[in-house]
Amino acid sequence: MPSRVQRILDERGALVFPGVYDTLSAKIAERVGFPLAFISGYAVSATLIGEPDMGLLTQTEIIDRARHICRAVTMPIIVDADTGYGNALNVVRTVGELIEAGAAGCFLEDQLWPKKCGHMRGKRVIARDDYIQKIRAAVETKDERDFFIVARTDALAAVGLDEAIARVEAARTAGADATFVEAPTSLDELKEIGRRAPKPTVANMIEQGKTPVLEQTQLAELGFDLILYPLAGLYASAHALTTVYDRLRGDGTTRRVRQQLMAFEQFNDLIGVDEKYALAQRFGEGE
């Protein structure tokens, strides 16, 4: 039976979906109508430990965050599993715990640890055969369970496009459900990846990153199926907080930025206050 993620792709075709980093951002993504979301390691590293995406976030930290998010929403969640946090044995543990946490899939990459954000400089990758063993470990661990494995390679920057394509082809043969060549730097590279990478394949749209940000229709025409905006929510939140906090510090009040704030009742609806009142009343806890 196809996985939850594959069924969404089969129903909708080329799909745009966002990155999230906590239960609130996931609830908002679901509320506005996205059928799928991605837990970004970059965003979790920034919001949980206040550090850049440079291999500082741990396996247990990302799994714990995934567990909270998957419990808070009903839509499928794909998790950034980085390199699996070690060798193939670590991949077995990582994938197994993500499945137990309720995740619908993961990205698994081939960088040498400590990894870096795909749009940062200085990336290195492990040997192709070692990476494919990690993919095999992930596939064997999921077995028949509902879990969508995306094979990501950073070999484009570290080695070259031909090697990147060879890696995702080998990963797909080894059982990965989708492919992802990270950080193409031009429209020509996007066209080549869209043409050559095994389907379904990911386009990673990071604003002001290395890759040109294109419209959904154009990316679909180029051959991309999973169109991810992993950091739009994080950057929007950081901008909004900076604006409101700066105005509050300067004015001593939020009066001039109230139109930028969600209303009290609207926010309570988002987090389910009325549902909790109703549940409390069932057990004799009156208002």
Backbone torsions as a table, in degrees:
resi	resn	phi	psi	omega
1	MET	NA	134.6	-179.5
2	PRO	-61.9	150.4	178.0
3	SER	-68.8	166.8	177.0
4	ARG	-57.0	-43.2	-178.0
5	VAL	-66.1	-43.8	-179.5
6	GLN	-64.4	-36.4	178.4
7	ARG	-64.1	-38.6	176.9
8	ILE	-63.0	-43.9	178.0
9	LEU	-62.3	-41.8	-179.6
10	ASP	-63.4	-35.8	-177.6
11	GLU	-79.2	-36.5	-168.4
12	ARG	-109.8	-16.6	-174.3
13	GLY	75.1	-152.0	-177.9
14	ALA	-56.0	126.2	-168.2
15	LEU	-122.1	129.4	170.6
16	VAL	-93.1	132.1	178.2
17	PHE	-146.1	155.2	-171.5
18	PRO	-101.2	162.6	166.7
19	GLY	-86.3	143.1	174.4
20	VAL	-128.4	168.3	-175.5
21	TYR	-143.6	-6.7	174.9
22	ASP	-156.2	179.5	-176.4
23	THR	-65.7	-35.9	-178.7
24	LEU	-66.0	-48.1	179.4
25	SER	-62.9	-34.3	178.0
26	ALA	-68.8	-41.9	177.6
27	LYS	-61.4	-40.6	179.0
28	ILE	-66.0	-43.4	178.6
29	ALA	-59.3	-42.4	178.6
30	GLU	-68.6	-40.5	-177.7
31	ARG	-62.1	-38.3	-178.0
32	VAL	-79.7	-7.4	170.8
33	GLY	115.5	5.2	176.8
34	PHE	-68.4	138.3	178.9
35	PRO	-88.9	-4.1	-171.6
36	LEU	-158.1	147.3	175.0
37	ALA	-144.5	166.5	-174.6
38	PHE	-127.5	129.5	174.3
39	ILE	-85.5	112.0	-176.9
40	SER	-83.7	125.3	176.3
41	GLY	-63.7	-37.1	176.7
42	TYR	-58.1	-46.9	-176.4
43	ALA	-71.5	-39.7	178.4
44	VAL	-67.2	-39.9	177.1
45	SER	-59.6	-41.5	-179.6
46	ALA	-68.6	-40.9	-172.2
47	THR	-90.9	-26.0	-178.3
48	LEU	-90.6	-45.3	-177.0
49	ILE	-116.8	-2.6	177.4
50	GLY	66.2	34.2	-176.0
51	GLU	-129.0	156.6	177.3
52	PRO	-71.5	163.8	-179.4
53	ASP	-79.2	79.2	-176.7
54	MET	-136.1	38.3	177.1
55	GLY	79.8	18.2	-178.6
56	LEU	-92.6	-26.7	176.7
57	LEU	-72.8	136.9	-175.4
58	THR	-97.8	166.7	177.2
59	GLN	-58.6	-47.6	-177.1
60	THR	-65.9	-32.7	179.3
61	GLU	-68.1	-43.5	-178.7
62	ILE	-71.5	-36.4	178.6
63	ILE	-66.8	-41.6	178.3
64	ASP	-62.5	-42.5	178.2
65	ARG	-65.0	-40.2	178.4
66	ALA	-62.2	-40.8	-179.4
67	ARG	-60.4	-45.3	179.5
68	HIS	-63.8	-44.0	-177.4
69	ILE	-67.7	-44.3	-178.1
70	CYS	-64.2	-29.9	176.6
71	ARG	-74.2	-24.1	-172.3
72	ALA	-87.5	-17.3	-176.3
73	VAL	-133.6	164.9	178.1
74	THR	-102.8	-17.3	-179.5
75	MET	-71.8	153.0	177.4
76	PRO	-62.9	142.8	180.0
77	ILE	-122.8	123.1	171.6
78	ILE	-96.6	138.0	-173.2
79	VAL	-114.5	138.4	173.0
80	ASP	-75.0	105.8	-178.9
81	ALA	-96.8	12.4	179.5
82	ASP	49.9	-127.7	-177.7
83	THR	-92.7	3.9	-171.2
84	GLY	88.0	-1.5	174.3
85	TYR	68.4	38.0	176.9
86	GLY	146.5	-143.8	-178.4
87	ASN	-90.6	-165.1	-176.9
88	ALA	-61.2	-33.6	177.6
89	LEU	-64.3	-39.3	176.2
90	ASN	-65.9	-35.2	176.8
91	VAL	-62.0	-42.0	177.9
92	VAL	-56.8	-47.3	179.8
93	ARG	-66.2	-44.5	-177.7
94	THR	-60.4	-50.0	-178.8
95	VAL	-64.4	-43.7	179.3
96	GLY	-59.9	-42.8	-179.0
97	GLU	-73.3	-32.7	175.4
98	LEU	-65.4	-40.4	176.9
99	ILE	-62.7	-44.5	178.7
100	GLU	-63.7	-29.9	179.0
101	ALA	-75.5	-11.8	179.0
102	GLY	101.6	6.8	-179.7
103	ALA	-68.4	149.3	179.8
104	ALA	-95.5	-5.9	-179.7
105	GLY	172.5	179.9	177.5
106	CYS	-152.0	158.2	165.7
107	PHE	-95.1	136.0	178.7
108	LEU	-131.3	121.8	-170.4
109	GLU	-112.8	172.9	-172.7
110	ASP	-112.8	19.0	179.1
111	GLN	-70.5	155.0	170.6
112	LEU	-78.9	130.9	-179.4
113	TRP	-76.1	140.9	0.3
114	PRO	-74.7	131.8	-179.0
115	LYS	-75.9	171.3	175.6
116	LYS	-133.0	158.4	170.4
117	CYS	-48.8	139.6	-176.1
118	GLY	-62.0	-16.9	-179.3
119	HIS	-104.2	12.9	173.7
120	MET	-98.0	165.8	-179.7
121	ARG	-88.1	165.1	172.7
122	GLY	83.2	21.9	-179.4
123	LYS	-77.2	145.8	173.2
124	ARG	-133.0	152.9	-177.9
125	VAL	-122.8	154.4	176.1
126	ILE	-78.3	171.5	179.0
127	ALA	-61.5	147.5	-177.6
128	ARG	-56.7	-46.5	-177.7
129	ASP	-61.3	-38.5	178.7
130	ASP	-64.8	-37.7	178.6
131	TYR	-66.6	-42.8	-178.9
132	ILE	-64.3	-32.4	174.3
133	GLN	-62.9	-36.6	176.8
134	LYS	-65.5	-42.1	177.2
135	ILE	-61.4	-44.3	178.1
136	ARG	-59.9	-40.9	178.7
137	ALA	-62.8	-41.5	179.1
138	ALA	-64.9	-44.6	-178.6
139	VAL	-64.2	-43.1	179.7
140	GLU	-65.6	-36.3	-179.0
141	THR	-68.7	-41.4	178.9
142	LYS	-67.6	-33.1	179.6
143	ASP	54.3	-122.2	-178.9
144	GLU	-96.7	7.7	-176.8
145	ARG	-77.6	159.7	-175.0
146	ASP	-78.1	92.5	-176.5
147	PHE	-154.5	128.2	-170.9
148	PHE	-106.7	113.1	-174.7
149	ILE	-99.2	119.7	177.5
150	VAL	-103.6	118.0	178.6
151	ALA	-86.0	111.8	-179.7
152	ARG	-105.2	137.3	173.3
153	THR	-124.6	140.3	173.5
154	ASP	-105.4	17.8	-177.1
155	ALA	-69.9	-19.2	178.9
156	LEU	-56.2	-49.7	-180.0
157	ALA	-76.8	-36.0	-173.1
158	ALA	-81.3	-31.8	-175.4
159	VAL	-128.9	-56.2	-178.9
160	GLY	156.2	168.7	-174.2
161	LEU	-66.3	-42.0	-178.5
162	ASP	-60.9	-41.9	178.2
163	GLU	-66.3	-39.2	178.2
164	ALA	-60.5	-44.7	179.6
165	ILE	-65.6	-41.0	178.9
166	ALA	-60.5	-37.7	-179.6
167	ARG	-68.4	-44.8	-178.5
168	VAL	-72.0	-30.5	174.3
169	GLU	-63.9	-44.3	179.4
170	ALA	-66.0	-37.4	179.2
171	ALA	-65.9	-40.0	178.8
172	ARG	-65.2	-41.4	177.3
173	THR	-62.1	-34.5	-179.6
174	ALA	-77.3	-4.6	174.2
175	GLY	117.1	-0.8	175.7
176	ALA	-60.6	147.7	-176.5
177	ASP	-87.4	-21.1	-178.5
178	ALA	-155.7	168.3	-177.0
179	THR	-128.8	159.8	-174.9
180	PHE	-156.2	107.8	172.4
181	VAL	-94.7	112.3	-172.6
182	GLU	-80.8	142.3	166.0
183	ALA	62.5	48.1	166.5
184	PRO	-62.4	145.8	-171.7
185	THR	-108.5	3.6	-177.7
186	SER	-152.6	164.6	175.7
187	LEU	-62.9	-37.6	179.5
188	ASP	-61.5	-41.8	178.6
189	GLU	-67.1	-39.5	175.9
190	LEU	-60.0	-43.6	178.9
191	LYS	-60.6	-43.8	-178.4
192	GLU	-65.9	-42.4	178.8
193	ILE	-66.0	-45.1	178.4
194	GLY	-59.1	-32.2	-179.8
195	ARG	-79.8	-38.8	-168.6
196	ARG	-101.2	-28.5	-175.3
197	ALA	-71.0	139.0	177.4
198	PRO	-60.5	141.2	-177.5
199	LYS	-90.3	154.7	-8.1
200	PRO	-71.8	153.6	-177.9
201	THR	-136.0	155.8	-170.5
202	VAL	-99.7	138.8	164.7
203	ALA	-111.9	124.4	-175.2
204	ASN	-104.3	107.7	-174.3
205	MET	-100.6	101.9	177.7
206	ILE	-110.6	117.5	-179.3
207	GLU	-59.2	128.7	-176.8
208	GLN	63.4	18.4	175.1
209	GLY	-86.8	-161.5	-176.2
210	LYS	-79.0	-25.1	-172.7
211	THR	-96.4	135.6	174.6
212	PRO	-58.2	134.5	178.4
213	VAL	-90.2	114.8	-175.6
214	LEU	-114.0	164.0	177.8
215	GLU	-70.5	155.6	179.5
216	GLN	-55.4	-45.8	-177.3
217	THR	-63.1	-39.3	179.9
218	GLN	-67.1	-43.1	179.3
219	LEU	-64.9	-38.5	177.1
220	ALA	-62.3	-42.2	178.4
221	GLU	-63.6	-31.6	178.8
222	LEU	-76.6	-13.7	176.8
223	GLY	112.5	10.8	-179.4
224	PHE	-93.6	142.5	-174.7
225	ASP	-111.5	-38.9	-178.9
226	LEU	-110.2	107.7	-174.3
227	ILE	-108.3	104.4	-170.6
228	LEU	-102.6	132.5	170.1
229	TYR	-112.6	84.5	-168.5
230	PRO	-73.4	-23.6	-170.5
231	LEU	-121.0	1.4	-178.2
232	ALA	-58.5	-44.8	-179.8
233	GLY	-65.7	-41.8	178.7
234	LEU	-61.5	-47.3	-178.3
235	TYR	-67.4	-37.2	177.2
236	ALA	-64.2	-42.7	179.3
237	SER	-64.1	-44.3	179.9
238	ALA	-62.7	-40.0	178.8
239	HIS	-66.2	-44.1	-178.9
240	ALA	-64.7	-44.2	179.1
241	LEU	-62.9	-42.3	179.1
242	THR	-61.3	-43.8	-179.2
243	THR	-63.4	-49.2	-176.3
244	VAL	-69.9	-44.6	-179.6
245	TYR	-64.8	-37.8	178.8
246	ASP	-65.2	-40.7	178.5
247	ARG	-68.5	-39.2	177.7
248	LEU	-63.7	-42.1	178.2
249	ARG	-63.9	-41.8	-176.6
250	GLY	-75.5	-39.2	-174.6
251	ASP	-96.1	-22.3	-174.5
252	GLY	78.0	10.5	179.3
253	THR	-159.9	161.9	177.8
254	THR	-99.2	11.5	-172.6
255	ARG	-53.1	-41.5	-174.3
256	ARG	-81.1	-6.2	178.6
257	VAL	-122.4	16.3	-176.5
258	ARG	-63.3	-28.6	178.9
259	GLN	-67.8	-15.0	178.0
260	GLN	-92.1	-1.1	-177.0
261	LEU	-104.2	140.5	171.9
262	MET	-69.4	139.8	-178.8
263	ALA	-68.7	152.9	-178.4
264	PHE	-53.0	-51.5	-178.3
265	GLU	-67.5	-36.0	178.4
266	GLN	-64.4	-41.8	179.2
267	PHE	-68.0	-41.2	177.8
268	ASN	-60.9	-36.2	176.1
269	ASP	-64.6	-40.9	-179.9
270	LEU	-59.6	-42.2	-176.2
271	ILE	-92.5	1.0	170.5
272	GLY	84.0	37.7	-178.9
273	VAL	-63.0	-45.8	-178.4
274	ASP	-61.8	-37.2	177.7
275	GLU	-62.5	-38.2	179.2
276	LYS	-71.3	-36.2	173.7
277	TYR	-59.7	-46.2	-178.8
278	ALA	-63.0	-40.9	178.6
279	LEU	-65.2	-41.8	179.1
280	ALA	-61.8	-38.7	-179.3
281	GLN	-65.5	-30.9	177.9
282	ARG	-62.1	-26.2	-177.6
283	PHE	-110.2	25.8	172.2
284	GLY	80.2	13.9	179.0
285	GLU	-97.9	91.5	-178.4
286	GLY	-73.6	162.5	178.2
287	GLU	-71.0	NA	NA
